Amino acid sequence: MKLFSAFKSNSLRSNWNFQHRLLRLRSWLPDLKKALNKRFKWRFVLAGFIAMSIAAVSWDMESLETSWIWHSAWHVSIYTSAFFFLCSRSTVLDGGGSEAVEDDARSLTVQ
């Protein structure tokens, strides 16, 4: 009987922990969605993944006879995907309305 009551109390406690974690997750997800939408331009992220998939296909299609065309296509598509991923980053503004500079290396190139 004591064994049953010990397991029952543990299951109630774990059920409460699960519900508490679920509620915390439900309150955290909208903030995450807002932050991601603010930070990224999703059409460029999608274009980057499409270009990366084209690069993967051209990598797979490469053979000894056709390496010149498929390897060239791989270079074009992989650099295009890198370009789109770099363009996908949104400009984040600080509280005063000016662009927030995140690191010193970038601030040297912006001058």
C-alpha positions, 0 to 999 in steps of 0.5 A: 500500500505504501508503495502504491501511494509513493508512486501515485504521489510521484505521478501527480507531481510529475503531471503537475511539472509537465503542465507547468512546463507546458504553460511556460512553453506556451507563454514563451513561444509567441515571444520567440516567434516575434523575435525570429520575425524581427530578426530574419527576412524569411523570403531570403531564408527560403531562397537560400535553402532552395539554392542550397538544395540545388547545390546538393543536387548538382553535387550528387549529379557530378560524374567524371564526364560531366564534372565541368558543368555540374561543378560549375553549377555547384559553385554558382548555387552554393555562393548564391545560397550564401548570398541569400543567407547573408541578405536574410538578416534584418537590421535590428534597431536599438531603442533610439531608432539607430542601427544596433552594432553587434560587434567591433569587426562590423563597426569597422567596416560600416564607417 
